[in-house]
């Protein structure tokens, strides 16, 4: 008799506050014989920290350790190729458990399909295995909540932008936006702050680091130390308030 394959489960576990995991994600997490998680070398990882208290002794842990994060690589290596190869290898590791009939829950900070690392496994495996994705509270919504900033009123549109965009491209997109969330700050922070100032949006912009986490930090935009802005930071430019 042929072995039934396991299910691939992408679990969004929220932006950092352990209480912001959904009931469904918590149930599937506890039911999964294998729990996989992305992590940097030598770290435990934010996503793992969120769910660690809910794990059972019988569960197998499958850390997927990034070979690089943001460091500059020597030629001829390229970050994109190294990371693509890593996701290929991670997919093989996860598939081995699926082929053996074991469900694998891949935990993902925030939402799996919103800048989530899980999506790269999904793209490689979902055509061959049953896959279920459980949405999670994403970081921009966690940020809006802790900042007390309604994002969009009535018919306004929201733009979600990467701070990695070139200066002029970022400026063009922000100029057209009713409201915006700018993610992936880090070393891009000085450029983003300059663009906001040029557009006259700096007064409206709100900045938060590690929203909903225990070490959350809300800082006025003009007081942020440019070189200390972490990866888990974002800027929200709320829509103009509407008096309904």
C-alpha positions as CSV (number, residue, x, y, z in Angstrom):
1,X,0.0,0.0,0.0
2,X,1.3,3.4,-1.0
3,X,2.3,5.8,1.8
4,X,0.0,8.8,2.0
5,X,2.0,12.0,1.8
6,X,2.0,14.6,4.5
7,X,0.5,18.0,4.3
8,X,2.5,21.2,3.9
9,X,1.0,23.8,6.3
10,X,2.1,27.5,6.2
11,X,1.3,29.0,9.5
12,X,1.2,32.8,10.0
13,X,2.0,33.3,13.7
14,X,1.6,37.1,13.9
15,X,3.9,40.1,14.2
16,X,5.5,39.3,17.6
17,X,3.0,39.4,20.4
18,X,2.5,35.7,21.3
19,X,-1.2,36.3,21.9
20,X,-1.7,37.5,18.3
21,X,-1.6,33.9,16.9
22,X,-4.9,32.7,15.6
23,X,-6.9,29.8,17.2
24,X,-6.6,27.8,14.0
25,X,-2.8,28.4,13.7
26,X,-2.4,27.3,17.3
27,X,-4.4,24.1,16.7
28,X,-2.5,23.1,13.5
29,X,0.8,23.9,15.2
30,X,0.1,21.5,18.1
31,X,-1.2,18.8,15.7
32,X,1.8,18.8,13.4
33,X,4.5,16.2,13.9
34,X,7.1,18.4,12.3
35,X,7.6,22.1,12.9
36,X,9.9,23.9,10.5
37,X,11.2,27.4,11.0
38,X,13.5,29.8,9.2
39,X,16.3,31.2,11.3
40,X,19.6,33.1,11.0
41,X,22.8,31.3,12.1
42,X,23.3,31.3,15.8
43,X,19.8,32.8,16.5
44,X,16.5,31.4,17.8
45,X,14.4,33.5,15.5
46,X,11.4,35.7,16.2
47,X,8.8,33.3,14.7
48,X,10.1,30.4,16.9
49,X,10.1,32.6,20.0
50,X,6.4,33.3,19.4
51,X,5.4,29.6,19.3
52,X,8.0,28.0,21.5
53,X,5.8,27.7,24.6
54,X,3.2,25.8,22.6
55,X,5.4,23.0,21.4
56,X,5.1,19.4,22.6
57,X,8.0,17.1,23.4
58,X,7.0,14.6,20.7
59,X,7.3,17.2,17.9
60,X,10.3,17.2,15.6
61,X,11.9,20.6,15.0
62,X,13.3,21.4,11.5
63,X,15.4,24.6,11.6
64,X,16.0,26.0,8.1
65,X,19.2,28.1,8.7
66,X,19.8,30.9,6.3
67,X,23.4,30.8,4.9
68,X,23.4,34.6,4.7
69,X,21.2,37.4,5.8
70,X,22.2,41.0,4.7
71,X,26.0,40.8,4.5
72,X,27.8,41.6,1.3
73,X,29.1,38.5,-0.5
74,X,32.4,38.3,-2.3
75,X,32.3,38.0,-6.1
76,X,31.3,35.9,-7.9
77,X,28.6,35.0,-5.3
78,X,25.3,36.8,-5.5
79,X,22.8,37.1,-2.7
80,X,19.9,36.2,-4.9
81,X,21.6,33.0,-6.2
82,X,22.7,31.9,-2.7
83,X,19.3,32.4,-1.2
84,X,17.6,30.7,-4.2
85,X,19.8,27.6,-3.7
86,X,19.0,27.7,0.0
87,X,15.2,27.6,-0.7
88,X,15.8,24.7,-3.1
89,X,17.6,22.8,-0.4
90,X,15.1,23.7,2.3
91,X,12.3,22.4,0.0
92,X,14.1,19.1,-0.3
93,X,14.4,18.8,3.5
94,X,10.7,19.5,4.0
95,X,9.7,17.2,1.2
96,X,11.5,14.3,2.8
97,X,9.1,14.5,5.8
98,X,6.1,15.0,3.5
99,X,7.1,11.9,1.5
100,X,7.3,9.9,4.8
101,X,3.7,10.9,5.5
102,X,4.4,13.5,8.1
103,X,2.7,16.9,8.1
104,X,5.0,19.8,8.3
105,X,4.0,23.1,9.8
106,X,6.2,25.9,8.5
107,X,5.9,28.8,10.9
108,X,6.1,32.3,9.5
109,X,6.2,35.6,11.4
110,X,3.4,37.8,10.3
111,X,1.5,36.4,7.3
112,X,2.9,33.6,5.1
113,X,2.0,35.3,1.9
114,X,3.0,38.9,2.9
115,X,6.8,39.1,2.5
116,X,6.8,35.7,4.3
117,X,9.7,33.2,3.8
118,X,7.1,30.4,3.6
119,X,6.0,31.5,0.2
120,X,9.3,30.3,-1.4
121,X,8.7,26.8,-0.1
122,X,5.0,27.0,-1.2
123,X,6.1,27.9,-4.8
124,X,8.4,24.9,-4.8
125,X,6.2,22.3,-3.2
126,X,2.5,23.2,-3.4
127,X,2.0,21.6,-6.8
128,X,3.2,18.2,-5.5
129,X,1.7,18.1,-2.0
130,X,-1.5,19.1,-0.3
131,X,-0.9,22.6,1.1
132,X,-2.9,24.7,3.6
133,X,-2.1,28.3,4.5
134,X,-3.3,30.0,7.6
135,X,-3.2,33.8,7.4
136,X,-1.6,35.8,10.2
137,X,-1.7,39.3,11.5
138,X,1.0,41.0,9.5
139,X,3.5,43.5,10.8
140,X,2.0,46.6,9.2
141,X,-1.3,45.9,10.9
142,X,0.5,45.3,14.2
143,X,2.3,48.6,13.6
144,X,-0.9,50.5,12.9
145,X,-2.5,49.2,16.1
146,X,0.4,50.1,18.4
147,X,0.7,53.5,16.8
148,X,-3.0,54.2,17.1
149,X,-3.0,55.1,13.4
150,X,-6.1,54.3,11.2
151,X,-4.6,53.4,7.8
152,X,-7.2,54.2,5.2
153,X,-10.6,56.1,5.4
154,X,-13.5,55.6,3.0
155,X,-12.3,55.4,-0.6
156,X,-8.6,55.9,0.0
157,X,-6.1,53.4,-1.3
158,X,-3.1,52.0,0.6
159,X,0.3,51.5,-1.0
160,X,2.7,49.0,0.6
161,X,6.3,50.0,-0.5
162,X,9.7,48.5,-0.1
163,X,12.4,50.8,1.3
164,X,14.8,49.1,-1.1
165,X,13.3,51.0,-4.0
166,X,15.5,53.6,-5.6
167,X,15.0,57.2,-4.4
168,X,13.1,58.5,-7.4
169,X,10.9,55.5,-7.7
170,X,10.0,55.6,-4.1
171,X,9.3,59.3,-4.3
172,X,7.0,58.8,-7.3
173,X,5.0,56.0,-5.7
174,X,4.7,57.9,-2.4
175,X,3.5,61.1,-4.2
176,X,0.6,59.1,-5.7
177,X,-0.4,57.3,-2.5
178,X,-3.4,58.3,-0.3
179,X,-1.7,56.3,2.5
180,X,1.4,54.2,2.7
181,X,3.4,51.6,4.6
182,X,7.1,51.5,4.0
183,X,8.8,48.3,5.0
184,X,12.3,46.9,4.7
185,X,14.0,49.9,6.2
186,X,17.3,49.0,7.9
187,X,20.1,50.6,6.0
188,X,17.5,52.2,3.6
189,X,16.2,54.4,6.4
190,X,18.1,57.7,5.5
191,X,16.9,57.5,1.9
192,X,13.3,56.9,3.0
193,X,13.4,59.8,5.5
194,X,14.8,62.1,2.8
195,X,12.0,61.2,0.4
196,X,9.3,61.8,3.0
197,X,10.8,65.3,3.8
198,X,11.0,66.2,0.1
199,X,7.3,65.3,-0.3
200,X,6.2,67.2,2.8
201,X,5.1,63.9,4.4
202,X,7.6,63.7,7.3
203,X,5.1,65.3,9.8
204,X,2.5,62.7,9.0
205,X,4.8,59.8,9.0
206,X,5.0,57.5,12.0
207,X,7.9,55.1,12.8
208,X,7.9,51.9,14.9
209,X,10.5,49.2,15.6
210,X,9.5,45.6,16.4
211,X,5.8,46.4,16.6
212,X,3.9,44.3,19.3
213,X,7.2,42.6,20.4
214,X,8.4,42.9,24.0
215,X,11.2,45.2,22.8
216,X,8.9,47.4,20.7
217,X,10.1,51.0,20.3
218,X,8.2,54.0,18.9
219,X,10.4,56.9,18.0
220,X,9.7,60.3,16.4
221,X,10.9,60.1,12.8
222,X,13.4,62.9,13.2
223,X,15.0,61.2,16.2
224,X,15.7,57.8,14.7
225,X,19.4,57.0,14.5
226,X,19.8,56.2,10.8
227,X,22.3,53.4,11.2
228,X,20.4,51.7,14.1
229,X,17.1,51.2,12.3
230,X,16.5,47.4,12.4
231,X,15.0,45.2,9.7
232,X,11.9,44.8,11.8
233,X,10.9,48.5,11.6
234,X,8.4,50.3,9.4
235,X,7.0,53.7,8.6
236,X,3.3,54.4,8.3
237,X,1.9,57.4,6.4
238,X,-1.8,57.3,7.5
239,X,-4.5,58.4,5.2
240,X,-5.9,61.9,5.8
241,X,-8.4,61.8,8.5
242,X,-12.1,61.8,7.4
243,X,-14.7,63.2,9.7
244,X,-17.5,60.7,9.2
